[in-house]
């Protein structure tokens, strides 16, 4: 038994030795941000090792699937189980039908960085992401309209992610509809991406169950802001119109710059505020010192006192300029 164990240990890859050889390779090539050419890379002499997993999760040549979505889902499940990320590679369509005939998914560390990016000035240091890994799976379409595995290579030339870090793999995380709904609810409560990510973590029982990273939520917030950038004025006015349908006593008035589609000013008052102004509007106070919002518009609040000397609100407005004529016009029209 000892002889058999020694024979197995001889062929088992040594992680420390592999890391040492990778560091030597980086030093020879002039830094970790430059990927060596494949012809001079020592990856070809480094031994590959096969990840261990259940046979039911491992792709096999001849396996049949109904569509490509099931193919990619199955391979991603296998990849996340053993600890590597997946990305799409080459594909080929049928010229007559337009359907995909071949589809290949590879390890995220497949190939090498293209030479045209090596000589460019570095904006920031980025870790080496391509290491010449040859792990892949290929699917092809059958005459029956299904897809089968026609090639599969499971050996890797790099370290795999540990089970505690598999949820951070790029292909194992993303923004789902659940994340979008939760984040929009948090945004309405003025909760940012970092705090929203922590709250979601507490709801699902840990970071490994969230399904996305904090940076993913920040990127979603950025994309959402860019999407509504040119429609925020319309969304603001539509919200007031919905309120007016529910409460006919709700009043608002606005003015838009037709050339730039920017909101110049808007005034609003609900039924209670209008009634208060009719009864106690002899003396009012307004404050226009609040202009810290992103649109640089002035928030003006109109307040007064009732017969019990309690503060009451007559209305509010967003103004693009301080002029008394605007205040008088709004209050008279309301």
C-alpha positions as CSV (number, residue, x, y, z in Angstrom):
1,X,0.0,0.0,0.0
2,X,2.9,2.4,0.8
3,X,4.4,1.8,-2.7
4,X,1.0,2.6,-4.3
5,X,0.6,5.7,-2.2
6,X,4.1,6.9,-3.2
7,X,3.4,6.2,-6.8
8,X,0.2,8.3,-6.7
9,X,1.9,11.2,-4.8
10,X,4.5,11.3,-7.6
11,X,1.9,12.3,-10.2
12,X,-0.2,14.6,-7.9
13,X,0.5,18.3,-8.7
14,X,2.2,20.3,-5.9
15,X,0.4,23.6,-5.4
16,X,3.4,25.3,-3.9
17,X,5.6,24.2,-6.7
18,X,3.0,25.4,-9.3
19,X,2.8,28.8,-7.6
20,X,6.6,29.0,-7.6
21,X,6.8,28.2,-11.3
22,X,4.1,30.8,-12.1
23,X,6.1,33.5,-10.1
24,X,9.2,32.6,-12.0
25,X,7.3,32.9,-15.3
26,X,6.0,36.3,-14.4
27,X,9.5,37.6,-13.5
28,X,10.9,36.3,-16.8
29,X,8.2,38.0,-18.8
30,X,8.6,41.5,-17.1
31,X,5.7,41.7,-14.7
32,X,2.4,40.2,-13.8
33,X,0.4,42.5,-16.1
34,X,2.0,41.2,-19.3
35,X,0.9,37.8,-20.6
36,X,3.6,35.7,-22.2
37,X,3.3,34.4,-25.7
38,X,2.0,30.9,-25.8
39,X,5.1,29.5,-27.6
40,X,7.4,30.5,-24.8
41,X,5.1,29.8,-21.9
42,X,6.0,27.0,-19.5
43,X,2.3,26.1,-19.2
44,X,2.8,23.4,-21.7
45,X,5.1,21.5,-19.4
46,X,3.1,22.1,-16.2
47,X,1.0,19.1,-15.3
48,X,-2.7,19.4,-15.3
49,X,-4.9,18.1,-12.6
50,X,-8.5,17.0,-12.8
51,X,-11.0,18.4,-10.2
52,X,-12.9,15.9,-8.2
53,X,-16.7,16.0,-8.2
54,X,-19.7,13.7,-8.5
55,X,-20.1,11.8,-11.8
56,X,-23.7,13.2,-12.2
57,X,-22.3,16.8,-12.3
58,X,-19.5,16.1,-14.8
59,X,-20.1,16.5,-18.5
60,X,-19.5,13.5,-20.7
61,X,-19.2,13.1,-24.5
62,X,-22.6,12.1,-25.9
63,X,-24.7,13.8,-23.2
64,X,-27.9,15.2,-24.8
65,X,-29.7,18.4,-24.0
66,X,-32.9,20.0,-25.3
67,X,-31.5,23.5,-25.9
68,X,-28.3,25.6,-25.4
69,X,-29.6,27.2,-22.2
70,X,-29.7,23.8,-20.5
71,X,-26.2,23.1,-21.9
72,X,-24.7,26.3,-20.4
73,X,-26.6,25.9,-17.1
74,X,-25.3,22.3,-16.7
75,X,-21.6,23.3,-17.4
76,X,-21.8,26.3,-15.1
77,X,-23.2,24.1,-12.3
78,X,-20.2,21.8,-12.8
79,X,-17.7,24.6,-12.9
80,X,-19.0,26.3,-9.8
81,X,-19.0,23.0,-7.9
82,X,-15.3,22.4,-8.6
83,X,-14.2,26.0,-8.4
84,X,-13.6,27.8,-11.7
85,X,-15.4,30.5,-13.7
86,X,-16.9,30.0,-17.2
87,X,-17.1,32.3,-20.2
88,X,-18.4,31.8,-23.7
89,X,-16.0,31.2,-26.6
90,X,-16.5,30.4,-30.2
91,X,-19.8,29.6,-31.9
92,X,-21.0,28.9,-35.5
93,X,-24.4,29.4,-37.0
94,X,-26.2,27.6,-39.8
95,X,-26.4,30.0,-42.8
96,X,-29.8,28.7,-43.9
97,X,-31.7,28.5,-40.6
98,X,-29.7,31.0,-38.5
99,X,-29.5,28.5,-35.6
100,X,-26.3,27.7,-33.7
101,X,-24.6,24.6,-34.9
102,X,-21.6,24.7,-32.5
103,X,-21.1,26.4,-29.2
104,X,-18.0,26.3,-27.0
105,X,-17.7,27.3,-23.3
106,X,-14.2,27.6,-21.8
107,X,-12.5,28.3,-18.5
108,X,-12.2,32.0,-17.7
109,X,-8.4,31.6,-17.6
110,X,-8.2,30.1,-21.1
111,X,-5.8,31.7,-23.6
112,X,-3.4,34.6,-23.1
113,X,-3.7,38.3,-23.2
114,X,-3.4,39.7,-26.8
115,X,-0.1,41.2,-27.7
116,X,-1.8,44.5,-28.8
117,X,-2.7,45.3,-25.2
118,X,0.7,44.5,-23.8
119,X,2.5,47.7,-24.9
120,X,-0.2,50.1,-23.9
121,X,0.2,52.5,-21.0
122,X,-1.2,50.9,-17.8
123,X,-4.0,52.9,-16.2
124,X,-4.0,50.6,-13.2
125,X,-2.4,47.3,-12.3
126,X,-4.6,44.3,-13.2
127,X,-3.9,40.8,-12.1
128,X,-3.0,38.2,-14.6
129,X,-6.4,36.7,-15.7
130,X,-5.4,34.4,-18.6
131,X,-3.1,31.5,-17.9
132,X,-3.5,29.3,-20.9
133,X,-6.0,26.9,-19.3
134,X,-7.4,24.4,-21.8
135,X,-10.5,23.3,-19.9
136,X,-13.6,23.5,-22.2
137,X,-16.7,21.9,-23.4
138,X,-18.2,21.8,-26.9
139,X,-21.8,21.4,-27.9
140,X,-23.2,20.7,-31.4
141,X,-26.7,20.6,-32.8
142,X,-28.1,17.2,-33.9
143,X,-30.5,16.7,-36.9
144,X,-33.3,16.2,-34.3
145,X,-32.8,19.8,-33.0
146,X,-31.1,18.9,-29.8
147,X,-27.5,19.5,-28.6
148,X,-24.9,16.9,-27.5
149,X,-21.5,17.2,-25.9
150,X,-18.9,16.4,-28.6
151,X,-15.8,17.4,-26.8
152,X,-14.8,17.9,-23.2
153,X,-11.5,18.7,-21.5
154,X,-11.5,18.8,-17.7
155,X,-7.8,19.4,-16.9
156,X,-6.7,22.8,-15.4
157,X,-3.3,24.4,-15.1
158,X,-4.2,26.8,-12.3
159,X,-5.4,26.8,-8.8
160,X,-9.2,26.4,-8.3
161,X,-11.4,28.4,-6.0
162,X,-12.0,27.0,-2.5
163,X,-15.6,26.1,-1.5
164,X,-15.8,29.2,0.7
165,X,-15.0,31.5,-2.3
166,X,-17.0,29.8,-5.1
167,X,-19.9,32.2,-4.7
168,X,-17.5,35.1,-5.7
169,X,-16.8,33.6,-9.2
170,X,-17.8,36.0,-11.9
171,X,-20.0,33.5,-13.7
172,X,-21.6,32.4,-10.4
173,X,-23.0,35.8,-9.5
174,X,-25.2,38.4,-11.1
175,X,-28.1,40.8,-10.6
176,X,-31.5,39.0,-10.7
177,X,-35.0,40.4,-10.7
178,X,-35.1,39.8,-6.9
179,X,-32.0,42.0,-6.5
180,X,-33.5,44.7,-8.7
181,X,-36.8,44.8,-6.7
182,X,-35.0,44.8,-3.4
183,X,-32.5,47.5,-4.4
184,X,-35.3,49.8,-5.8
185,X,-37.1,49.4,-2.5
186,X,-33.9,50.3,-0.6
187,X,-33.3,53.2,-2.9
188,X,-36.7,54.7,-2.2
189,X,-35.7,54.6,1.5
190,X,-32.5,56.4,0.6
191,X,-30.3,53.3,1.3
192,X,-27.2,53.0,-0.8
193,X,-25.6,50.0,-2.4
194,X,-23.3,49.1,0.4
195,X,-25.9,49.1,3.1
196,X,-28.4,47.4,0.8
197,X,-25.9,44.5,0.3
198,X,-25.5,44.1,4.0
199,X,-29.3,44.1,4.6
200,X,-29.8,41.4,1.9
201,X,-27.0,39.4,3.5
202,X,-28.9,39.4,6.8
203,X,-32.2,38.4,5.1
204,X,-30.7,35.4,3.2
205,X,-28.4,34.2,5.9
206,X,-24.9,35.0,4.7
207,X,-22.8,36.5,1.9
208,X,-22.6,33.1,0.1
209,X,-26.4,33.2,-0.4
210,X,-26.7,36.7,-1.7
211,X,-25.9,35.9,-5.3
212,X,-24.1,39.1,-6.1
213,X,-21.3,41.3,-4.8
214,X,-21.5,44.9,-3.4
215,X,-19.8,46.1,-6.6
216,X,-22.5,44.4,-8.7
217,X,-25.1,46.5,-6.9
218,X,-23.1,49.7,-7.5
219,X,-22.8,48.9,-11.2
220,X,-26.6,48.3,-11.3
221,X,-27.1,51.7,-9.6
222,X,-24.8,53.3,-12.2
223,X,-26.6,51.7,-15.2
224,X,-30.0,52.6,-13.7
225,X,-29.0,56.2,-13.3
226,X,-27.7,56.4,-16.9
227,X,-30.9,54.8,-18.1
228,X,-33.3,57.4,-16.5
229,X,-30.9,60.3,-17.0
230,X,-33.0,61.8,-19.8
231,X,-36.4,60.8,-18.5
232,X,-36.2,61.9,-14.8
233,X,-38.3,65.1,-15.5
234,X,-41.0,63.1,-17.2
235,X,-41.0,60.5,-14.3
236,X,-41.3,63.3,-11.8
237,X,-44.3,65.0,-13.5
238,X,-46.0,61.6,-14.1
239,X,-45.8,60.9,-10.4
240,X,-47.7,64.1,-9.7
241,X,-50.3,63.3,-12.3
242,X,-51.0,60.0,-10.7
243,X,-51.4,61.7,-7.3
244,X,-53.8,64.2,-8.9
245,X,-56.0,61.3,-10.2
246,X,-56.2,59.8,-6.8
247,X,-56.7,63.1,-5.0
248,X,-58.4,65.7,-7.2
249,X,-57.7,68.4,-4.6
250,X,-53.9,67.9,-5.2
251,X,-52.5,70.8,-7.2
252,X,-49.2,71.2,-9.0
253,X,-47.8,73.5,-11.6
254,X,-44.5,73.3,-13.4
255,X,-42.5,74.9,-16.2
256,X,-40.0,73.1,-18.5
257,X,-37.3,74.6,-20.7
258,X,-38.3,73.3,-24.1
259,X,-34.8,73.7,-25.6
260,X,-33.0,71.7,-23.0
261,X,-35.9,69.6,-21.5
262,X,-34.9,70.7,-18.0
263,X,-37.3,71.5,-15.2
264,X,-37.2,75.2,-14.4
265,X,-39.5,75.1,-11.4
266,X,-42.4,73.1,-9.9
267,X,-44.9,73.9,-7.1
268,X,-47.3,71.4,-5.4
269,X,-49.8,71.5,-2.6
270,X,-52.3,68.8,-1.4
271,X,-55.9,69.4,-0.3
272,X,-55.0,69.9,3.4
273,X,-52.3,72.5,2.6
274,X,-54.7,74.4,0.3
275,X,-57.4,74.5,3.0
276,X,-54.8,75.6,5.6
277,X,-53.8,78.5,3.3
278,X,-57.4,79.5,2.8
279,X,-57.9,79.7,6.6
280,X,-54.5,80.9,7.9
281,X,-52.7,82.3,4.9
282,X,-52.6,85.9,6.1
283,X,-49.0,85.5,7.2
284,X,-46.6,82.9,5.8
285,X,-42.9,82.1,5.9
286,X,-40.8,80.6,3.2
287,X,-37.2,79.4,3.3
288,X,-35.0,79.0,0.2
289,X,-31.7,77.9,1.8
290,X,-32.0,74.3,0.8
291,X,-30.2,73.7,-2.5
292,X,-27.9,70.7,-1.8
293,X,-29.6,68.3,-4.3
294,X,-27.8,67.1,-7.4
295,X,-29.9,69.3,-9.7
296,X,-28.8,72.5,-7.9
297,X,-32.5,73.5,-7.6
298,X,-33.8,75.5,-4.6
299,X,-36.3,73.8,-2.3
300,X,-38.8,76.3,-1.0
301,X,-41.1,75.4,1.8
302,X,-44.1,77.6,2.6
303,X,-45.2,77.4,6.3
304,X,-47.4,79.3,8.7
305,X,-49.2,79.1,12.1
306,X,-52.7,78.0,12.9
307,X,-55.0,79.2,15.7
308,X,-53.2,76.8,18.1
309,X,-49.8,78.3,17.1
310,X,-48.8,75.0,15.5
311,X,-46.7,74.9,12.3
312,X,-48.6,74.1,9.2
313,X,-47.5,73.7,5.6
314,X,-49.1,75.6,2.7
315,X,-47.0,74.1,-0.1
316,X,-43.6,73.4,-1.5
317,X,-41.6,74.1,-4.6
318,X,-38.4,73.4,-6.5
319,X,-37.1,76.5,-8.1
320,X,-34.3,77.2,-10.5
321,X,-34.0,80.9,-9.5
322,X,-35.0,83.1,-6.5
323,X,-37.7,85.6,-7.6
324,X,-40.6,86.8,-5.6
325,X,-42.9,86.8,-8.7
326,X,-42.8,83.1,-8.9
327,X,-43.9,82.7,-5.2
328,X,-46.8,85.1,-5.7
329,X,-48.0,83.4,-8.9
330,X,-48.0,79.9,-7.4
331,X,-49.9,80.9,-4.3
332,X,-52.5,82.8,-6.2
333,X,-53.1,80.0,-8.7
334,X,-53.4,77.4,-5.9
